[in-house]
């Protein structure tokens, strides 16, 4: 069943208001189905716990978000580096962002 959800996928990004050409999605977990939370947790749970352990920070996983609970600039910077290293080791992607609006 997992193969059906994780293979032969493509994405078409929206660039300057126009839909760009589709490209194959070679990693990450597709969102929107009952399987997505489980697959996301299986992939990113070890990344989160490893990065948190490296910098002695607590972490939280909620739906499809990951938060390392840091104190101060030094721990925050080290957490970012730890996340990048953990993701590189597992071929996963973590992108920092700030949600400011909801649409729907």
C-alpha positions as CSV (number, residue, x, y, z in Angstrom):
1,X,0.0,0.0,0.0
2,X,2.8,2.4,0.9
3,X,4.2,2.2,-2.6
4,X,1.0,3.4,-4.1
5,X,1.2,6.6,-2.0
6,X,5.0,7.2,-2.3
7,X,5.8,6.5,-6.0
8,X,5.0,8.1,-9.3
9,X,4.2,11.5,-7.8
10,X,4.8,14.9,-9.4
11,X,4.5,18.5,-8.2
12,X,3.7,21.7,-10.0
13,X,4.9,24.8,-8.1
14,X,3.2,28.1,-8.4
15,X,5.9,30.7,-9.5
16,X,4.9,34.4,-9.8
17,X,1.3,33.4,-10.1
18,X,1.8,30.9,-12.9
19,X,1.9,27.1,-12.6
20,X,5.4,25.9,-13.5
21,X,6.2,22.6,-15.2
22,X,5.7,19.5,-13.2
23,X,8.6,17.6,-11.7
24,X,8.9,14.3,-10.1
25,X,8.6,14.2,-6.3
26,X,11.4,11.9,-5.2
27,X,11.1,12.2,-1.5
28,X,8.9,13.4,1.4
29,X,5.5,12.2,2.3
30,X,2.4,13.2,0.4
31,X,-0.2,15.0,2.5
32,X,-4.0,14.7,2.5
33,X,-4.7,11.0,3.2
34,X,-5.2,9.0,6.3
35,X,-1.7,7.5,5.8
36,X,0.1,10.8,5.8
37,X,0.4,11.4,9.5
38,X,1.8,7.9,10.1
39,X,4.3,8.2,7.3
40,X,5.4,11.6,8.4
41,X,5.9,10.5,12.0
42,X,7.9,7.5,10.9
43,X,10.2,9.6,8.8
44,X,10.6,12.7,10.9
45,X,10.3,11.3,14.4
46,X,13.8,10.0,14.5
47,X,15.1,13.2,12.9
48,X,13.4,15.3,15.6
49,X,14.6,13.1,18.5
50,X,18.2,13.0,17.2
51,X,18.4,16.7,16.7
52,X,16.8,17.5,20.0
53,X,19.2,15.1,21.8
54,X,22.3,16.7,20.1
55,X,21.4,20.1,21.5
56,X,19.6,19.1,24.8
57,X,16.3,20.5,23.7
58,X,12.8,19.3,24.0
59,X,10.8,18.8,20.8
60,X,7.2,18.5,19.7
61,X,5.7,16.9,16.7
62,X,2.1,18.0,15.8
63,X,0.4,16.8,12.6
64,X,3.0,17.8,10.0
65,X,5.0,20.3,12.1
66,X,8.2,19.9,14.1
67,X,9.3,22.2,16.8
68,X,12.6,22.2,18.8
69,X,12.0,24.1,22.0
70,X,15.2,26.1,22.3
71,X,16.4,28.8,24.7
72,X,18.7,31.5,23.4
73,X,20.4,32.2,20.1
74,X,23.2,29.7,20.6
75,X,21.0,26.7,21.2
76,X,18.7,27.8,18.4
77,X,21.6,28.0,15.9
78,X,22.9,24.6,17.1
79,X,19.4,23.1,16.7
80,X,19.2,24.3,13.1
81,X,22.6,22.8,12.3
82,X,21.6,19.5,14.0
83,X,18.3,19.4,12.0
84,X,20.2,20.0,8.8
85,X,22.7,17.3,9.6
86,X,20.0,14.8,10.6
87,X,18.0,15.5,7.5
88,X,21.0,15.2,5.2
89,X,21.8,11.8,6.8
90,X,18.3,10.6,6.0
91,X,17.6,12.4,2.7
92,X,14.7,14.3,4.3
93,X,14.0,18.1,4.0
94,X,13.2,20.5,6.8
95,X,12.4,24.1,5.9
96,X,12.0,26.9,8.4
97,X,9.0,29.0,7.9
98,X,6.7,31.3,9.7
99,X,2.9,30.9,9.2
100,X,1.3,34.3,9.2
101,X,-2.1,33.7,7.5
102,X,-4.5,30.9,6.9
103,X,-6.4,30.4,3.7
104,X,-9.1,28.0,2.8
